């Protein structure tokens, strides 16, 4: 039985991270479409917003983004101590996954509020999460910059055909 092994080239790593990102983005987008079409009495009502949702969701959204960035940098700092590129990329993958989860959570919560209340303010808040999640899209340059690759690690990472 074949085992799922991690990508062995930088190109494979970036592709895997892109697929993970696309899944998180797609889940939020699909749920937003679902929430919009299956909510009753959809409208934009700024006067009649539920106090808990209208305060809690933006606080959760901002808190999650700040916490996600903090954890991303904190976990990524561990990668700077590693010598092997493969170890650095594994740490990067974990920190990126945590960051995506912390953006996706408030978006899904906002969409649940849309379903419960029908107020489009929550779709707007979920859209902010979606835009930010799109901004976090992985790329080779972004990974090089985040990991501060240099020397041998940089050479290995930029060579698409070299095994990690």
C-alpha positions, 0 to 999 in steps of 0.5 A: 500500500503506497504511503503519502510522503511529503513533497520532495522538491520545493516546487512540490512543497509550494504546490501542496501549500497552495492546495491547502490554501485553496481548500481553506479558501474554497470552504469559506467561499462555498459556505458563504454562498450557501449561507447567503442563499439559505438565509431567510429575510436577508437584508442590510439592517444596521439598526437591528443587529444583535449586540453579541454578534455585532460586537463579538464577531469583529472582536473575534475576527481581529483577535484571530488575525492578530493571534494568527500572525503572532503564532505564525511568527513565533512558530516560524522563529523555531525554523531559523534555528534549524539547519535542514531546509526540510525541517524549516519547510515542515515548520512553515507548513504547520505555522501556515496551517494554524494561521489559515485556521485562525482566519477561517474560524471567524469567517465561518462564525460570521456566516453562521450569524448571517444564517441566524439573523439574515443580516448582510453585515455578517457576510461583509465581515466574512468577506473581509476574512476571505480577502485576508485569506486570499492575501495569505496565498502561498508563493515561492517568494513569500516563503523565501522571505518568511523563512529568510532563506540564504546560502545552501537552503536558498539554493536548494529551494530555488532549484525546482528539481533538487530534492529537499 
